[in-house]
């Protein structure tokens, strides 16, 4: 039996589909979805190269769309699903958005800010805390990233 709910697995699979789109566009394959009341309200994938925007990470793209859909940047009660542990910038955005829960796939020992490289999830400086669950479909999420970077290294 899986430790993850069917809803968690389904939403992470949706985030994985976004990661595949990012790879097809030549972006680092990270995908994200925002769910509220069990339904996906926004999707996003990395667009930094496409948009020439260093802030266009999958999480930020999805949060922007979710805020537009909600008519409010505060996404209380929402869960962000992302295929890779968020970086420091994205963790800050999650705090600002007041999400309820973060669910991520692969851990990022080089830049992950939800406990791997650094842990911004429990900073006393932040005025908001949220639940964090890592490792959902981690092997699948990691495989998409590994395949992308291996293909880039080939002559």
N, C-alpha and C positions, 0 to 999 in steps of 0.2 A: 504494500500500500504506500502511496506517495504521501509525503509530508505536506504537499501543496494542494490547495483546492483545485477543482476542475476549472473554476473561474480564473484563478491565478495562472494555470497552465494555458488556458485559452487566450488570455490577454498577452501572456509572454510570447505565444506563437504569433499573435498579431504584431507584436514588436519585432519579432524575428523577420516577418514578412517585410516590414519597413527597412530593416537592416539589409536585406537582399536588394531592395530598390536602391539604397544608398550605394552598395557595391556596384550595381549596374551603371550608376551615374558617375563612378570613379571616386566616390567618397568613402572614407573609412566607414565600414558597415556597422553602424550603430543605429538601432531603431527604438522608438518609444511610443507608448500610447498612454493616454490619461483616461481613467475610468471613474465614473461617478454613479452611484446607485446601481452598480453592476454593469452599466453600459459604457462602451467606449464613446467618449465625447470629442476626442482629438487624437491625431496621429502625427508623427514626425520622424524624420531621419536626418542624419548629418547632412548639412548643406554648406559648410564653411567654404569649400572650394568653389562650388557653384555660385554662391552669393557673395564671395569675397568678404566674408563676415566671420571674424574669429569667434563670435558668440553664437553662431548658428549650429550648435550641437543639437542632437536629436531631442534631448530633454527640453531645451529652450524653445525649439520649434514647436514641440507638442504643447508646452505650457502656454505659449503665446496663442495658439489656436484654441486651447481650452478656455483661456480667459476671454477671448472674443466670443466663443459660444455661450459662456456663462454671463457675459456682460459685467464681469468683475474679475480683477486680478487675484482676488482671494479665492482659492479653490478648496475651501474647507470641505472635508468629507471626501475628497478625491484621492485616488491612488495613481501614482506614476509607475508604469512598468517600463523598464529600459534594459537593453541587452547587455550593457556593460556598466559596472560600478561608476557612478558619477564622479566627475572631477570637482575641484574646489569651486569653480565658477557655478557649476550646475547645482551643487549642494546649497550655495547661497541663494540661488533662484528658487529652490524648493522651499527654503525657509521663508522667503518673501511671499511665495504663493500660498503659504499656510496649508500645504497638503497634509493629509492625514497619514499617508503611508507611502513608502518607497519600496518597490520590489525590483530587484535587479538580477541579471543572469550571471555573467562571468565577473569574477573578481579582477581588479586591475592593480597589481602590486606596484606598478610604477607611478600611477597618478590617481588611484582611487582615493576618494575623500570620505568614504563611508566606513573606514576602518582599515583598509589595506595599507596604503602609503601614509595617510594621515586620517584622523577621525574628527570631522567637523560636525558629526551628528549630535554631540552632547556638549557643545561649547557653551559655557556659561554666558558668553557674550551675546548669544542669539536669544531672541524673545519667543522662539517657537521650537517645539520638539515634535518629532513624528516617528512612527514605527518604521523600522527598516528590516527587510527580509532579503537576504542575498542567497545566490546559488540556484535560483529557479531556472531549470533547463540550462545550467551552466555549461555542460559539455557541448550542447548544440550552439549556444551563443559563442562560446570560445572557438568552435570549429569554423564558424563563418568568418571570424576575424583572422584566424590562422590561415585559412585558405586565401583570403584577400591579400595578406602580406606575403605569403609564399608566391603568389602569382606575380606580385610586383617585383620580387627579387630575381625572377627568372630572366635571363638575357634575351 
